Amino acid sequence: MRTDVPQSVESDLYQLIYTSRITSTGLSGASTLNDIAETSVHNNQKNDITGILCYGNGYFFQYIEGSEQALTNLKNQLLIDERHKDLKTLDFSAINERKFKDWSLRSIILERWLLKDPKVKHLLPFKPYSWTDSETEQFLMALQRYYEQKQGEPKLDTQPIKYSALGLTLSKVVGEHQAFFLIQTVLAALIVVTLLWVLLADKLGF
Ligand SMILES: Cc1cc2nc3c(=O)[nH]c(=O)nc-3n(C[C@H](O)[C@H](O)[C@H](O)COP(=O)(O)O)c2cc1C
């Protein structure tokens, strides 16, 4: 006789969603994001936690799922982690099934793919503190679409992300002020050429 009870239902399953700001400590570490990813993948596997960590525009957004105790313990760790601050819990509640069951922690930089999803383009620039519940929900759904897209691909969550927080910040600043940097570079080149010209002219007696 067949029963209709799904086999994989976990009785003690919760989700924790929060956002936080990267600190100067976080930014000053050459490989903060890689370090977080490495520790998290290892710990989360051990503690049966799955989820996703997003970084963009100086903010973290993390969705994690697991037992209430495991998430509470992790939250306590997160609250004293000096690489970020102003942790704002967006949700901590019971759920029926995991959304990211194959990812002990996938880490992503938002701008790389958020722009490609027309349904959440309007959430850029990434400012999760000011989101309404519905915007948080839309963003989560986009993350799930991303998860589903990646399901067919080889497992990647054990490979930490390869970038530094400083690199990220620099690329963001440079990206926003490209014209300014271009003009500065051209001016610097002109100054060098002029100095060389003056020196050479002096030496060669022009
Ligand atoms: C934004 C952010 C997200 C993090 N996510 C996790 C996580 O999912 N799992 C985890 O174990 N540690 C995570 N950490 C690290 C924890 O705050 C803490 O440093 C770590 O759990 C300590 O582990 P350890 O005692 O094994 O060194 C995160 C830290 C930051 C700043």
The ligand as an SDF file (V2000), in Angstrom:
LIG
                    3D

 31 33  0  0  0  0  0  0  0  0999 V2000
   28.5560   37.2510    6.1420 C   0  0  0  0  0  0  0  0  0  0  0  0
   29.0410   36.0360    6.8600 C   0  0  0  0  0  0  0  0  0  0  0  0
   28.4420   34.8110    6.6310 C   0  0  0  0  0  0  0  0  0  0  0  0
   28.8750   33.6740    7.3050 C   0  0  0  0  0  0  0  0  0  0  0  0
   28.2660   32.4780    7.0770 N   0  0  0  0  0  0  0  0  0  0  0  0
   28.6580   31.3890    7.7610 C   0  0  0  0  0  0  0  0  0  0  0  0
   28.0360   30.1280    7.5540 C   0  0  0  0  0  0  0  0  0  0  0  0
   27.1170   29.9590    6.7550 O   0  0  0  0  0  0  0  0  0  0  0  0
   28.5200   29.0720    8.2690 N   0  0  0  0  0  0  0  0  0  0  0  0
   29.5450   29.1730    9.1590 C   0  0  0  0  0  0  0  0  0  0  0  0
   29.9160   28.1850    9.7800 O   0  0  0  0  0  0  0  0  0  0  0  0
   30.1520   30.3620    9.3570 N   0  0  0  0  0  0  0  0  0  0  0  0
   29.7410   31.4620    8.6890 C   0  0  0  0  0  0  0  0  0  0  0  0
   30.3780   32.6520    8.8920 N   0  0  0  0  0  0  0  0  0  0  0  0
   31.5150   32.6870    9.8190 C   0  0  0  0  0  0  0  0  0  0  0  0
   31.0610   32.7370   11.2730 C   0  0  0  0  0  0  0  0  0  0  0  0
   30.7120   34.0540   11.6270 O   0  0  0  0  0  0  0  0  0  0  0  0
   32.1870   32.2480   12.1980 C   0  0  0  0  0  0  0  0  0  0  0  0
   33.3550   32.9530   11.9300 O   0  0  0  0  0  0  0  0  0  0  0  0
   32.4570   30.7790   11.9550 C   0  0  0  0  0  0  0  0  0  0  0  0
   31.2700   30.0400   12.0440 O   0  0  0  0  0  0  0  0  0  0  0  0
   33.4320   30.2770   13.0360 C   0  0  0  0  0  0  0  0  0  0  0  0
   33.7430   28.9660   12.7000 O   0  0  0  0  0  0  0  0  0  0  0  0
   35.0070   28.2330   13.3660 P   0  0  0  0  0  0  0  0  0  0  0  0
   34.7240   28.2350   14.8420 O   0  0  0  0  0  0  0  0  0  0  0  0
   34.9920   26.8730   12.7510 O   0  0  0  0  0  0  0  0  0  0  0  0
   36.2070   29.0420   12.9830 O   0  0  0  0  0  0  0  0  0  0  0  0
   29.9550   33.7850    8.2330 C   0  0  0  0  0  0  0  0  0  0  0  0
   30.5470   35.0250    8.4600 C   0  0  0  0  0  0  0  0  0  0  0  0
   30.1090   36.1380    7.7840 C   0  0  0  0  0  0  0  0  0  0  0  0
   30.7650   37.4650    8.0300 C   0  0  0  0  0  0  0  0  0  0  0  0
  1  2  1  0
  2  3  1  0
  2 30  2  0
  3  4  2  0
  4  5  1  0
  4 28  1  0
  5  6  2  0
  6  7  1  0
  6 13  1  0
  7  8  2  0
  7  9  1  0
  9 10  1  0
 10 11  2  0
 10 12  1  0
 12 13  2  0
 13 14  1  0
 14 15  1  0
 14 28  1  0
 15 16  1  0
 16 17  1  0
 16 18  1  0
 18 19  1  0
 18 20  1  0
 20 21  1  0
 20 22  1  0
 22 23  1  0
 23 24  1  0
 24 25  2  0
 24 26  1  0
 24 27  1  0
 28 29  2  0
 29 30  1  0
 30 31  1  0
M  END
$$$$
